[in-house]
Amino acid sequence: WMEVPSLQELCLECLRENVDLLGEVGDVPVTLLRVVLEQATPKQLQILQALNPKMDLENHDVWRIHYEREFHREPTPPSSVTEKAWKALSWYERYKYMEEDRERRLQRAGERLREQYRKANDDKRKRRIVTVPREQVPPLRVRRTQQTPWSTTPR
């Protein structure tokens, strides 16, 4: 025989499938919503935090899960932060710091790429061959008379 799911399990399953529709949850304990929060994206968690100020999600393991999933690393401090200061940050603050750090690195990489592209275009312009219409090129005998016997460039 198959076990019939409880009403709580059915409600949590429905919430998990519709996390976007979740708003203010009142006094519902975070432990009860854990399975739903684990399925939520970081953006959805930020919205839930804003809508539910009583719910302390900042240092909850849900942010640790997202941190490890997003940045594929152990919770070690980056070189720009001391270990003591890093440990004082909540999981949410660590996540935000790493997200902003990634954005800064992407911004710098984009700037370097744009600069390389600009330099490549400048080099290309310098090496460009300009075609001159036939009417503007003097006839061969005129060109020969303009040249000295020992050079190939016009006077």
C-alpha positions as a Markdown table, in Angstrom:
| # | Residue | x | y | z |
|---|---|---|---|---|
| 1 | Trp | 0.0 | 0.0 | 0.0 |
| 2 | Met | 1.1 | 3.5 | -0.7 |
| 3 | Glu | 1.2 | 5.9 | 2.2 |
| 4 | Val | -1.1 | 9.0 | 1.9 |
| 5 | Pro | 0.9 | 12.3 | 2.3 |
| 6 | Ser | -0.1 | 14.5 | 5.1 |
| 7 | Leu | -1.8 | 17.9 | 4.6 |
| 8 | Gln | 1.5 | 19.6 | 5.6 |
| 9 | Glu | 3.5 | 17.6 | 3.1 |
| 10 | Leu | 1.0 | 18.5 | 0.3 |
| 11 | Cys | 1.0 | 22.2 | 1.2 |
| 12 | Leu | 4.8 | 22.3 | 1.3 |
| 13 | Glu | 4.9 | 20.5 | -2.1 |
| 14 | Cys | 2.5 | 23.1 | -3.5 |
| 15 | Leu | 4.6 | 25.9 | -2.1 |
| 16 | Arg | 7.8 | 24.4 | -3.5 |
| 17 | Glu | 6.3 | 24.4 | -7.0 |
| 18 | Asn | 5.0 | 28.0 | -6.5 |
| 19 | Val | 7.8 | 29.8 | -4.6 |
| 20 | Asp | 7.2 | 32.9 | -6.7 |
| 21 | Leu | 3.8 | 33.3 | -5.2 |
| 22 | Leu | 5.0 | 33.1 | -1.7 |
| 23 | Gly | 4.7 | 36.4 | 0.1 |
| 24 | Glu | 4.4 | 37.3 | 3.7 |
| 25 | Val | 4.3 | 34.2 | 5.8 |
| 26 | Gly | 3.6 | 35.7 | 9.2 |
| 27 | Asp | 4.8 | 33.6 | 12.2 |
| 28 | Val | 5.5 | 30.4 | 10.3 |
| 29 | Pro | 8.8 | 29.0 | 11.6 |
| 30 | Val | 11.7 | 29.0 | 9.1 |
| 31 | Thr | 12.4 | 25.3 | 10.0 |
| 32 | Leu | 9.0 | 24.4 | 8.5 |
| 33 | Leu | 9.6 | 26.3 | 5.3 |
| 34 | Arg | 13.2 | 25.0 | 4.9 |
| 35 | Val | 12.3 | 22.6 | 2.1 |
| 36 | Val | 10.6 | 25.5 | 0.2 |
| 37 | Leu | 13.5 | 27.9 | 0.9 |
| 38 | Glu | 16.1 | 25.5 | -0.4 |
| 39 | Gln | 14.3 | 25.4 | -3.7 |
| 40 | Ala | 14.0 | 29.2 | -3.9 |
| 41 | Thr | 16.5 | 31.2 | -6.0 |
| 42 | Pro | 18.7 | 33.8 | -4.3 |
| 43 | Lys | 16.5 | 36.5 | -5.8 |
| 44 | Gln | 13.3 | 34.9 | -4.4 |
| 45 | Leu | 15.0 | 34.6 | -1.0 |
| 46 | Gln | 15.9 | 38.3 | -1.0 |
| 47 | Ile | 12.2 | 39.1 | -1.8 |
| 48 | Leu | 11.0 | 36.9 | 1.0 |
| 49 | Gln | 13.5 | 38.5 | 3.4 |
| 50 | Ala | 12.1 | 42.0 | 2.4 |
| 51 | Leu | 8.5 | 40.8 | 2.9 |
| 52 | Asn | 9.1 | 39.0 | 6.2 |
| 53 | Pro | 11.4 | 41.1 | 8.4 |
| 54 | Lys | 10.7 | 38.9 | 11.4 |
| 55 | Met | 12.1 | 35.9 | 9.5 |
| 56 | Asp | 15.8 | 35.7 | 10.2 |
| 57 | Leu | 17.1 | 34.3 | 6.9 |
| 58 | Glu | 20.5 | 36.1 | 6.8 |
| 59 | Asn | 22.4 | 33.6 | 8.8 |
| 60 | His | 20.3 | 30.6 | 7.9 |
| 61 | Asp | 21.8 | 27.5 | 6.3 |
| 62 | Val | 19.8 | 28.3 | 3.2 |
| 63 | Trp | 22.2 | 31.0 | 2.2 |
| 64 | Arg | 25.1 | 28.7 | 2.9 |
| 65 | Ile | 23.6 | 26.2 | 0.4 |
| 66 | His | 23.2 | 29.0 | -2.2 |
| 67 | Tyr | 26.7 | 30.2 | -1.5 |
| 68 | Glu | 28.3 | 26.8 | -2.0 |
| 69 | Arg | 26.1 | 26.1 | -5.0 |
| 70 | Glu | 26.8 | 29.4 | -6.7 |
| 71 | Phe | 30.5 | 29.8 | -6.0 |
| 72 | His | 31.6 | 26.2 | -5.8 |
| 73 | Arg | 33.9 | 26.7 | -2.9 |
| 74 | Glu | 34.4 | 26.2 | 0.7 |
| 75 | Pro | 33.4 | 29.2 | 2.9 |
| 76 | Thr | 36.9 | 30.6 | 2.9 |
| 77 | Pro | 37.5 | 34.4 | 2.9 |
| 78 | Pro | 38.7 | 36.1 | -0.2 |
| 79 | Ser | 42.2 | 37.6 | -0.1 |
| 80 | Ser | 40.8 | 41.1 | 0.3 |
| 81 | Val | 39.0 | 40.2 | 3.7 |
| 82 | Thr | 40.6 | 39.0 | 6.9 |
| 83 | Glu | 39.4 | 35.7 | 8.2 |
| 84 | Lys | 38.1 | 37.2 | 11.4 |
| 85 | Ala | 36.0 | 39.8 | 9.5 |
| 86 | Trp | 34.8 | 37.0 | 7.1 |
| 87 | Lys | 33.6 | 34.8 | 10.0 |
| 88 | Ala | 31.7 | 37.8 | 11.4 |
| 89 | Leu | 29.6 | 38.1 | 8.2 |
| 90 | Ser | 26.3 | 36.3 | 7.9 |
| 91 | Trp | 25.9 | 33.8 | 5.1 |
| 92 | Tyr | 23.7 | 36.3 | 3.2 |
| 93 | Glu | 26.5 | 39.0 | 3.5 |
| 94 | Arg | 29.1 | 36.5 | 2.3 |
| 95 | Tyr | 26.9 | 35.6 | -0.6 |
| 96 | Lys | 26.3 | 39.3 | -1.5 |
| 97 | Tyr | 30.1 | 40.1 | -1.1 |
| 98 | Met | 31.0 | 37.2 | -3.5 |
| 99 | Glu | 28.3 | 38.2 | -5.9 |
| 100 | Glu | 29.5 | 41.8 | -6.0 |
| 101 | Asp | 33.1 | 40.6 | -6.3 |
| 102 | Arg | 32.2 | 38.5 | -9.3 |
| 103 | Glu | 30.4 | 41.5 | -10.9 |
| 104 | Arg | 33.5 | 43.6 | -10.4 |
| 105 | Arg | 35.7 | 41.0 | -12.0 |
| 106 | Leu | 33.3 | 40.6 | -15.0 |
| 107 | Gln | 33.2 | 44.4 | -15.4 |
| 108 | Arg | 37.0 | 44.6 | -15.4 |
| 109 | Ala | 37.2 | 41.7 | -17.9 |
| 110 | Gly | 34.7 | 43.4 | -20.1 |
| 111 | Glu | 36.7 | 46.7 | -20.0 |
| 112 | Arg | 39.9 | 44.8 | -20.9 |
| 113 | Leu | 38.1 | 43.0 | -23.8 |
| 114 | Arg | 36.7 | 46.3 | -25.1 |
| 115 | Glu | 40.2 | 47.9 | -24.9 |
| 116 | Gln | 41.7 | 45.0 | -26.8 |
| 117 | Tyr | 39.0 | 45.2 | -29.4 |
| 118 | Arg | 39.6 | 48.9 | -29.8 |
| 119 | Lys | 43.3 | 48.4 | -30.3 |
| 120 | Ala | 42.8 | 45.6 | -32.8 |
| 121 | Asn | 40.5 | 47.9 | -34.8 |
| 122 | Asp | 43.0 | 50.7 | -34.6 |
| 123 | Asp | 45.7 | 48.3 | -35.9 |
| 124 | Lys | 43.4 | 47.2 | -38.7 |
| 125 | Arg | 42.7 | 50.8 | -39.7 |
| 126 | Lys | 46.5 | 51.4 | -39.9 |
| 127 | Arg | 47.0 | 48.4 | -42.2 |
| 128 | Arg | 44.0 | 49.1 | -44.4 |
| 129 | Ile | 44.5 | 49.2 | -48.1 |
| 130 | Val | 42.8 | 52.2 | -49.8 |
| 131 | Thr | 41.6 | 51.7 | -53.3 |
| 132 | Val | 41.9 | 54.7 | -55.6 |
| 133 | Pro | 39.5 | 55.1 | -58.5 |
| 134 | Arg | 41.1 | 54.6 | -61.9 |
| 135 | Glu | 40.5 | 58.2 | -62.9 |
| 136 | Gln | 42.7 | 59.5 | -60.1 |
| 137 | Val | 45.7 | 57.4 | -61.0 |
| 138 | Pro | 48.0 | 59.2 | -63.5 |
| 139 | Pro | 49.0 | 57.3 | -66.6 |
| 140 | Leu | 52.1 | 55.2 | -66.5 |
| 141 | Arg | 54.3 | 57.5 | -68.6 |
| 142 | Val | 53.4 | 60.5 | -66.3 |
| 143 | Arg | 54.4 | 58.4 | -63.3 |
| 144 | Arg | 57.7 | 57.4 | -64.9 |
| 145 | Thr | 58.6 | 61.0 | -65.6 |
| 146 | Gln | 57.9 | 62.0 | -62.0 |
| 147 | Gln | 60.3 | 59.4 | -60.7 |
| 148 | Thr | 64.0 | 59.8 | -60.5 |
| 149 | Pro | 66.1 | 57.0 | -62.0 |
| 150 | Trp | 67.3 | 55.7 | -58.6 |
| 151 | Ser | 64.0 | 55.7 | -56.7 |
| 152 | Thr | 60.6 | 54.2 | -57.1 |
| 153 | Thr | 58.7 | 56.9 | -55.4 |
| 154 | Pro | 57.4 | 60.1 | -57.0 |
| 155 | Arg | 59.2 | 63.4 | -56.5 |
